[in-house]
Amino acid sequence: MLVRKDVEKGIGKLPDLIRKLVAEALDDLAAQGPWPHGWNVKQIGSQGYRLRLTYRYRMRYAAEQRVLLIQVIYVGHRKDAYE
């Protein structure tokens, strides 16, 4: 699993509850693949996914099915998630 450097820095600035949810989501993504059970996930584009952390925070990631390579693109408030 790859997490971009700018995303790692952004995660550090999030509230504690959201950081815990991000850690849980990353663990579930690593264990279960791009469609982790118990999370609200929607596909955006051909290889892009959006995972809902809370009603305000989202995580965007891309996944390659053949190798199970997941790259986290964005974690943050929903108002900025789709820019």
C-alpha beads as a LAMMPS data file, in Angstrom:
LAMMPS data file: protein, C-alpha beads

83 atoms
82 bonds

1 atom types
1 bond types

-500.0 500.0 xlo xhi
-500.0 500.0 ylo yhi
-500.0 500.0 zlo zhi

Masses

1 110.0

Atoms # bond

1 1 1 0.000 0.000 0.000
2 1 1 1.300 3.419 -0.960
3 1 1 0.350 6.618 0.826
4 1 1 1.566 9.783 -0.870
5 1 1 3.871 12.009 1.204
6 1 1 1.530 15.003 1.064
7 1 1 -1.332 12.775 2.219
8 1 1 0.752 11.500 5.152
9 1 1 1.396 15.089 6.240
10 1 1 -2.296 15.919 5.863
11 1 1 -3.329 12.935 7.983
12 1 1 -1.207 14.275 10.838
13 1 1 -3.252 17.493 10.844
14 1 1 -6.629 15.746 11.089
15 1 1 -8.599 15.346 14.352
16 1 1 -7.745 12.283 16.472
17 1 1 -11.000 10.467 15.683
18 1 1 -10.430 10.808 11.943
19 1 1 -6.813 9.641 12.219
20 1 1 -8.007 6.511 14.027
21 1 1 -10.586 5.883 11.304
22 1 1 -7.921 6.359 8.619
23 1 1 -5.685 3.810 10.354
24 1 1 -8.572 1.318 10.571
25 1 1 -9.495 1.907 6.933
26 1 1 -5.886 1.413 5.797
27 1 1 -5.649 -1.839 7.767
28 1 1 -8.905 -3.084 6.239
29 1 1 -7.797 -2.068 2.735
30 1 1 -4.522 -3.943 3.176
31 1 1 -6.292 -7.040 4.461
32 1 1 -9.422 -7.116 2.279
33 1 1 -8.571 -5.213 -0.901
34 1 1 -10.337 -2.252 -2.522
35 1 1 -13.834 -3.191 -1.240
36 1 1 -13.371 -3.608 2.561
37 1 1 -16.385 -5.000 4.383
38 1 1 -18.192 -2.552 6.673
39 1 1 -17.109 0.630 4.865
40 1 1 -19.134 2.810 2.509
41 1 1 -17.110 2.571 -0.703
42 1 1 -18.066 3.893 -4.119
43 1 1 -16.189 3.529 -7.364
44 1 1 -15.243 6.770 -9.108
45 1 1 -13.732 6.347 -12.543
46 1 1 -12.189 3.143 -13.812
47 1 1 -9.743 2.478 -10.958
48 1 1 -10.638 5.163 -8.410
49 1 1 -12.553 4.627 -5.177
50 1 1 -14.015 6.851 -2.488
51 1 1 -14.311 5.590 1.086
52 1 1 -16.526 7.477 3.529
53 1 1 -14.840 7.891 6.935
54 1 1 -17.564 10.046 8.528
55 1 1 -20.292 12.231 7.127
56 1 1 -17.682 14.958 6.543
57 1 1 -14.428 13.134 5.791
58 1 1 -13.502 11.011 2.784
59 1 1 -10.537 9.001 1.582
60 1 1 -9.834 8.622 -2.138
61 1 1 -7.632 5.844 -3.445
62 1 1 -6.758 3.983 -6.620
63 1 1 -6.356 0.222 -6.839
64 1 1 -4.937 -2.191 -9.384
65 1 1 -6.770 -5.492 -9.253
66 1 1 -4.033 -7.748 -10.629
67 1 1 -1.373 -6.921 -8.043
68 1 1 -3.564 -5.429 -5.291
69 1 1 -1.669 -2.160 -5.289
70 1 1 -3.585 0.533 -3.417
71 1 1 -2.453 4.159 -3.588
72 1 1 -4.119 6.617 -1.199
73 1 1 -4.652 9.879 -3.065
74 1 1 -6.550 12.047 -0.588
75 1 1 -7.783 12.074 3.002
76 1 1 -9.694 15.077 4.259
77 1 1 -12.908 17.063 4.364
78 1 1 -15.530 16.247 1.763
79 1 1 -15.640 19.811 0.424
80 1 1 -12.123 19.305 -0.962
81 1 1 -12.321 15.594 -1.800
82 1 1 -13.302 15.933 -5.433
83 1 1 -11.024 18.749 -6.592

Bonds

1 1 1 2
2 1 2 3
3 1 3 4
4 1 4 5
5 1 5 6
6 1 6 7
7 1 7 8
8 1 8 9
9 1 9 10
10 1 10 11
11 1 11 12
12 1 12 13
13 1 13 14
14 1 14 15
15 1 15 16
16 1 16 17
17 1 17 18
18 1 18 19
19 1 19 20
20 1 20 21
21 1 21 22
22 1 22 23
23 1 23 24
24 1 24 25
25 1 25 26
26 1 26 27
27 1 27 28
28 1 28 29
29 1 29 30
30 1 30 31
31 1 31 32
32 1 32 33
33 1 33 34
34 1 34 35
35 1 35 36
36 1 36 37
37 1 37 38
38 1 38 39
39 1 39 40
40 1 40 41
41 1 41 42
42 1 42 43
43 1 43 44
44 1 44 45
45 1 45 46
46 1 46 47
47 1 47 48
48 1 48 49
49 1 49 50
50 1 50 51
51 1 51 52
52 1 52 53
53 1 53 54
54 1 54 55
55 1 55 56
56 1 56 57
57 1 57 58
58 1 58 59
59 1 59 60
60 1 60 61
61 1 61 62
62 1 62 63
63 1 63 64
64 1 64 65
65 1 65 66
66 1 66 67
67 1 67 68
68 1 68 69
69 1 69 70
70 1 70 71
71 1 71 72
72 1 72 73
73 1 73 74
74 1 74 75
75 1 75 76
76 1 76 77
77 1 77 78
78 1 78 79
79 1 79 80
80 1 80 81
81 1 81 82
82 1 82 83
